[in-house]
Amino acid sequence: MSSRRPGIRLDRVSRVALLLVLVGLAALYVGPARSYIDTRGEAAQRSAHVAELKRENAALKARKRALETPSELELEARRLGMVRPGERAYVLRGLPGGAGDE
């Protein structure tokens, strides 16, 4: 007969314990990794939004500079329907080409 007794084999137990430790360590890395990926995505979105706001700011500054000239300011006021004191405003309806058609 064999001198080996059936029972707990320590080499298998140590392998299972090592596997459980490795799975536990991997689980600890999942949360921070997901947070890192989410943060990078959010940072990219915010960078795109900042770039869009910078373009809009540049366009608004150009518009402001244009409106500082008296002729452009008067054109914009007339587009808004404003008239000078003493002028009389007229509205023409039914013109061909869509102007005044309402």
Residue pairs with C-beta under 8 A, 6 or more apart in sequence:
66 72
67 73
67 76
81 89
83 89
91 100
92 99
92 100
93 100
93 101
93 102
94 100
94 101
95 101
